[in-house]
Amino acid sequence: MSKLVIYAGNKKSRINKEIYGHFSEHLGRCIYEGLYVGENSKIPNKNGMRTDVVNALKEMKLPLLRWPGGVLQMNIIGWMVLGLKKTVRK
């Protein structure tokens, strides 16, 4: 049987805070109309991201916010690489 012993007082390194980030799920209106409204929206934004939401996230002092992830991320990276920004679906 294996045994793991942790000596909490014997710190040899520091874990990077970015490991413990957060993610925003791509469900319902959490992203579209919630965080991302597009550059031409009447809602105040910078590069399509709502400024009020971004400021609230800054106040929370999240070390990292992951979005998007998984298959959606790969599709967006593909669109960016191919220069097809106008084809991104909402």
C-alpha positions, 0 to 999 in steps of 0.5 A, a space after each residue: 500500500 502506498 502512503 503520502 505524507 505532507 509536511 505543511 511546514 516544509 514549504 519548498 515552492 509556491 503554487 501559481 495562483 493562475 492554477 486556481 482560476 474560475 471559468 464562465 460556462 457557455 450556457 443560456 445568456 451567461 456569455 452572449 448578452 451577459 459578458 459578451 455583447 458585441 462591439 456595436 452594442 448599445 451596452 457600454 463595452 470594450 471590444 464587445 466585453 461589457 465594461 460593467 461585468 469586467 469591472 465587477 470581475 476585477 473587484 472580485 480579484 479572480 486570478 484567472 477567468 477561463 472562457 471559452 473552453 472545450 470544443 467552443 474554444 477550438 472553433 473560435 481559435 479556428 475562426 481567428 486563425 482563418 480570419 473569419 470573425 464575421 462568421 462567429 455565431 451568436 
